[in-house]
Amino acid sequence: MSLSSTPDLAGLELAVVPVTAFGQNCSILWDPATRHAVVVDPGGDVPVLLHALAARDLTVDCILLTHGHLDHAGGADALRNELVRLQGGTVPIIGPDERDAFLLSDIAAQAARYGLTGMGNVTVDRYVTDGESLPVLGRSLAVLHVPGHTPGHVVFHDPKAGFAFVGDTLFRGSVGRTDFPYGNGPQLIQAITDRLLPLGDAVTILPGHGDMTTIGAERRSNPFLR
């Protein structure tokens, strides 16, 4: 399923495929000229994702993870394995910050506790750090560390397109849950204030669940930011 409307991505195209029982927004971003793509937060339902990629004749360069929760990362290892089988070469898993390693290594156990299948632990090819730039599809994605929902949560921001994959940090009218043993509500609000709001009101954000919104809309009306 694609979003009914998308921001101007400065030449790239975007589709969002809801995955897992949690309705997580797995994003596929690609260059229509080269048919090369990246997949952001493949939480599960790998056959569905493979179908979405094949229907668009896309070759995946890498998989990006915003954080280590099972609904965002649980399908990453299986998707990588299938893509390597189908495409050949390598398909690295990149991100999140290393402080989420404990979550990535516990996904199978998390899934079992929920009675879910098709989700597994993830071994990333490399973690990311705050402030670095990732070369993706001929662009640079800025990495922002935005903790609070999880310790190692990151956001991927495309300054050229004015667009960001924000995972479970900021939603339309809400913010990410922090009622985990490792969650920190004040830290999340501070990180959103310090790292996301300065990106500018025109920036479109794609959250891990629900509809797209903008920094400006959330600055004006999100009750958690008042």
C-alpha positions in Angstrom: 0.0 0.0 0.0 1.3 3.5 -0.9 0.6 6.7 1.0 -2.3 8.5 -0.7 -0.2 11.7 -0.7 3.5 12.2 -0.3 5.8 15.2 0.1 8.0 16.4 -2.7 11.0 14.1 -2.4 13.2 16.0 -4.8 13.2 13.2 -7.4 12.8 10.2 -5.1 9.6 8.1 -4.6 8.1 6.6 -1.5 5.8 3.8 -0.6 4.7 2.8 2.9 3.8 -0.8 3.7 2.1 -1.4 7.1 3.6 -4.5 8.7 3.0 -6.6 11.8 0.1 -6.7 14.1 1.2 -3.3 15.4 0.6 -1.6 12.0 4.1 -0.3 11.7 5.0 1.9 8.8 7.8 0.2 6.8 9.0 2.6 4.2 10.5 2.0 0.8 12.3 4.9 -0.7 13.7 4.7 -4.2 15.2 6.5 -7.2 12.8 6.0 -10.2 15.7 6.5 -12.6 17.9 3.7 -11.3 15.3 1.6 -9.5 17.6 1.4 -6.5 15.9 1.6 -3.1 16.4 1.6 0.7 14.0 0.0 3.2 13.4 1.7 6.5 12.2 -0.3 9.5 11.1 -3.7 8.1 9.4 -5.0 11.3 8.0 -8.2 9.7 5.8 -9.6 7.0 8.8 -10.2 4.8 6.8 -11.9 2.0 4.6 -8.7 1.8 7.7 -6.5 1.6 9.3 -8.7 -1.1 6.2 -8.5 -3.2 6.1 -4.7 -2.8 9.7 -4.5 -4.0 9.3 -6.9 -6.9 6.1 -5.1 -8.1 8.2 -2.0 -8.5 11.3 -3.8 -9.9 13.5 -2.4 -7.2 17.0 -3.4 -6.1 17.6 -2.7 -2.4 20.9 -1.1 -1.5 20.5 -1.2 2.3 18.1 -1.5 5.2 17.9 1.3 7.8 16.7 0.9 11.4 15.5 3.8 13.5 15.5 1.7 16.7 15.5 -1.9 18.1 11.8 -2.6 18.8 10.5 -5.8 17.3 7.8 -4.1 15.1 10.5 -2.0 13.5 13.4 -4.4 13.2 12.0 -7.9 13.5 12.0 -8.7 9.8 15.3 -7.0 9.0 17.5 -10.1 9.1 15.1 -12.3 7.1 14.6 -9.6 4.5 18.4 -9.1 4.1 18.8 -12.9 3.6 16.1 -13.0 1.0 17.4 -10.0 -0.8 20.9 -11.4 -0.9 19.5 -14.6 -2.3 17.5 -12.8 -5.0 19.9 -9.9 -5.8 23.3 -11.3 -5.0 25.9 -9.1 -3.4 25.4 -7.6 0.0 22.5 -5.7 1.6 23.8 -4.1 4.8 21.6 -3.3 7.8 22.5 0.1 9.1 21.5 1.6 12.4 20.3 2.3 15.0 22.6 3.8 17.6 24.6 1.0 19.5 22.6 1.8 22.7 19.7 -0.3 21.2 21.9 -3.4 20.7 20.2 -5.1 23.7 16.8 -4.7 22.1 18.0 -6.1 18.7 19.4 -9.2 20.4 16.1 -9.9 22.2 13.5 -9.6 19.4 12.8 -13.3 19.2 12.1 -13.5 22.9 9.9 -10.3 22.7 7.9 -11.9 19.8 7.4 -15.1 21.7 6.0 -13.1 24.6 3.5 -11.5 22.3 2.7 -14.8 20.5 4.1 -13.5 17.2 6.0 -15.3 14.5 8.2 -14.3 11.7 10.4 -11.9 13.8 14.0 -12.6 14.7 17.0 -11.1 16.3 19.1 -8.7 14.2 22.8 -8.5 13.7 23.5 -5.1 12.1 26.4 -4.4 9.7 27.1 -1.2 11.5 25.5 1.2 14.0 25.2 4.9 13.4 26.2 7.9 15.4 24.6 11.2 15.9 25.7 13.8 13.4 26.9 11.5 10.7 25.7 11.6 7.1 24.7 8.4 5.3 25.2 8.3 1.5 21.9 6.9 0.2 20.5 6.9 -3.3 22.9 9.7 -4.3 21.8 11.8 -1.4 23.0 12.3 2.2 20.7 11.4 5.1 21.6 13.1 8.4 21.5 10.9 11.5 20.0 12.5 14.6 20.1 10.7 18.0 16.6 11.2 19.6 16.5 9.0 22.7 13.7 8.5 25.2 11.5 6.0 23.5 14.6 3.8 23.4 18.1 4.7 24.4 19.5 4.4 20.8 16.7 5.7 18.7 17.7 7.7 15.7 16.0 9.8 13.0 17.0 9.9 9.3 16.6 13.4 7.8 16.9 14.2 4.1 17.6 18.0 4.2 17.3 18.3 0.4 13.7 16.9 0.4 12.7 18.3 3.7 11.6 14.9 5.0 12.5 12.7 7.9 11.9 9.1 9.0 11.3 9.7 12.7 10.3 6.2 13.9 8.6 6.3 17.3 9.7 9.7 18.5 7.1 12.1 17.2 3.6 11.4 15.9 0.6 13.4 14.7 -0.8 14.7 18.0 1.4 12.5 20.2 4.9 11.2 21.0 6.5 7.8 21.5 5.8 5.6 24.5 8.2 5.9 27.3 6.6 3.5 29.8 9.4 0.9 29.4 12.1 0.2 32.0 14.6 1.9 29.7 12.2 4.7 28.5 12.5 8.3 29.6 9.7 10.8 29.0 11.5 14.0 29.8 14.5 13.0 27.8 12.2 12.3 24.7 10.5 15.7 24.9 13.8 17.4 25.3 15.3 15.5 22.4 12.3 16.3 20.2 12.6 20.0 21.2 16.4 20.1 20.6 16.8 17.9 17.6 13.5 17.7 15.6 11.8 21.1 16.0 14.9 23.0 14.7 14.6 21.2 11.4 11.9 23.7 10.5 8.2 23.9 10.2 8.1 22.8 6.6 9.7 19.5 7.2 7.4 16.5 6.7 7.8 13.6 9.1 6.9 10.0 8.6 6.3 8.4 11.9 6.5 4.7 12.7 2.7 4.5 13.1 -0.1 6.6 11.7 -0.2 9.4 9.3 2.4 11.8 8.1 2.5 15.3 9.6 4.9 18.3 9.7 7.1 19.8 12.3 5.1 23.0 12.1 1.8 21.2 12.7 3.2 19.4 15.7 4.9 22.5 17.1 1.5 24.3 17.0 -0.9 21.6 18.2 0.8 18.6 19.7 -0.3 18.7 23.4 2.9 16.9 24.5 5.1 19.8 23.2 3.3 22.6 25.0 
